[in-house]
Amino acid sequence: MSPGLVVGTIGGLLLAHAAFSTIQYRSVLKITEDEFIGPPANVLFELLIGFALCFWASLTVPGRFISILLDSEENSISSFVEDTRVYFQIGLQSLAEERGGVKLFSLNEVCGDMVEEVE
C-alpha cells in the first residue's frame, strides 16, 4: 500500500475513534446526570489530527495534477453543444411523455442556430 493510503486509513480510524469516544462520553454523562457541554479536549485534538491526515491523504493518493490541454477534442465547444443537444432531447422527450405525448417543438428549431454558429 502507498504511504498516502496508510495515512488516510489512520486518519479515518482516528475520526471513527473520536466519534465513538464522544458517544461513550455522553453515555457516561447520562449515568452521572451531568450536562453535555462539549466533547473533551483530547477528542477535539483527535478530530483535528484525523481531519488533517485525511485531508493530506486526499491530496496525495490520487497522484499528480495534470494540466488541461486547451486544444484537445474533449474541450471543444462543438462537442459540448452536441452533448448538450442530446441531454436536451432526452429532457424534451420525457416532458412530452408527461404531457400525454404532445410534441412541444422540434430540437432543430431550438438548437439549430446555435450549432450552425459554432461549426
C-alpha positions as CSV (number, residue, x, y, z in Angstrom):
1,M,0.0,0.0,0.0
2,S,1.1,3.5,-0.7
3,P,2.0,5.8,2.3
4,G,-0.8,8.2,1.4
5,L,-3.3,5.4,1.6
6,V,-2.0,4.3,5.0
7,V,-2.1,7.8,6.4
8,G,-5.7,8.2,5.1
9,T,-6.7,5.0,6.8
10,I,-5.2,6.1,10.0
11,G,-7.0,9.4,9.7
12,G,-10.3,7.6,9.1
13,L,-9.7,5.4,12.1
14,L,-8.9,8.4,14.3
15,L,-12.2,10.1,13.2
16,A,-14.1,6.9,13.9
17,H,-12.5,6.6,17.3
18,A,-13.3,10.3,18.1
19,A,-16.9,9.7,17.3
20,F,-17.0,6.5,19.4
21,S,-15.3,8.4,22.3
22,T,-17.9,11.2,22.1
23,I,-20.8,8.7,22.2
24,Q,-19.2,6.9,25.1
25,Y,-18.6,10.2,27.0
26,R,-22.2,11.2,26.5
27,S,-23.4,7.9,27.9
28,V,-21.2,8.4,31.0
29,L,-22.7,11.9,31.5
30,K,-26.2,10.4,31.4
31,I,-25.2,8.0,34.1
32,T,-23.7,10.7,36.3
33,E,-26.6,13.1,35.3
34,D,-24.2,15.8,34.2
35,E,-25.0,18.2,31.3
36,F,-23.2,17.7,28.0
37,I,-21.3,20.9,27.2
38,G,-19.0,19.6,24.5
39,P,-16.5,16.8,23.8
40,P,-13.3,16.6,25.9
41,A,-10.2,18.3,24.7
42,N,-8.5,15.0,23.8
43,V,-11.4,14.2,21.4
44,L,-11.1,17.6,19.8
45,F,-7.4,17.1,19.3
46,E,-8.0,13.6,17.9
47,L,-10.6,15.1,15.4
48,L,-8.1,17.8,14.3
49,I,-5.3,15.2,13.7
50,G,-7.7,12.8,12.0
51,F,-9.1,15.5,9.7
52,A,-5.6,16.7,8.8
53,L,-4.4,13.2,8.0
54,C,-7.5,12.6,5.8
55,F,-7.0,15.9,4.1
56,W,-3.3,15.2,3.3
57,A,-4.2,11.7,2.0
58,S,-6.9,13.1,-0.2
59,L,-4.4,15.4,-1.9
60,T,-1.6,12.8,-2.3
61,V,-3.3,9.5,-3.1
62,P,-4.8,10.4,-6.5
63,G,-1.4,11.4,-7.8
64,R,-0.1,14.5,-9.5
65,F,-2.3,17.0,-11.1
66,I,-2.0,17.2,-14.8
67,S,-2.6,20.3,-17.0
68,I,-5.6,20.7,-19.1
69,L,-4.9,20.8,-22.8
70,L,-6.9,23.6,-24.4
71,D,-6.7,22.3,-27.9
72,S,-7.9,18.7,-27.1
73,E,-11.0,17.3,-28.7
74,E,-12.8,16.9,-25.4
75,N,-12.6,20.6,-24.7
76,S,-14.0,21.9,-27.9
77,I,-17.2,23.8,-27.9
78,S,-18.8,21.7,-30.7
79,S,-18.6,18.5,-28.6
80,F,-20.1,20.5,-25.7
81,V,-23.0,21.6,-27.9
82,E,-23.6,18.1,-29.2
83,D,-23.6,16.7,-25.6
84,T,-26.0,19.4,-24.5
85,R,-28.2,18.7,-27.5
86,V,-28.5,15.0,-26.6
87,Y,-29.4,15.7,-23.0
88,F,-31.9,18.4,-24.1
89,Q,-33.5,16.0,-26.5
90,I,-33.9,13.4,-23.7
91,G,-35.5,16.1,-21.5
92,L,-37.9,17.1,-24.2
93,Q,-38.9,13.5,-24.7
94,S,-39.6,12.9,-21.1
95,L,-41.5,16.2,-20.8
96,A,-43.6,15.3,-23.8
97,E,-44.4,11.9,-22.3
98,E,-45.5,13.6,-19.1
99,R,-47.9,15.8,-21.0
100,G,-49.5,12.9,-22.8
101,G,-47.3,12.6,-25.9
102,V,-47.8,16.1,-27.2
103,K,-44.9,17.3,-29.2
104,L,-43.8,20.6,-27.8
105,F,-41.3,21.7,-30.6
106,S,-38.5,20.2,-32.6
107,L,-35.0,20.2,-31.4
108,N,-33.7,21.8,-34.6
109,E,-36.0,24.8,-34.1
110,V,-34.4,25.4,-30.7
111,C,-30.7,24.4,-31.2
112,G,-30.3,24.6,-34.9
113,D,-28.9,28.2,-35.0
114,M,-26.6,27.5,-32.1
115,V,-24.9,24.5,-33.8
116,E,-24.6,26.4,-37.1
117,E,-22.8,29.3,-35.4
118,V,-20.2,27.0,-33.7
119,E,-19.4,24.9,-36.8
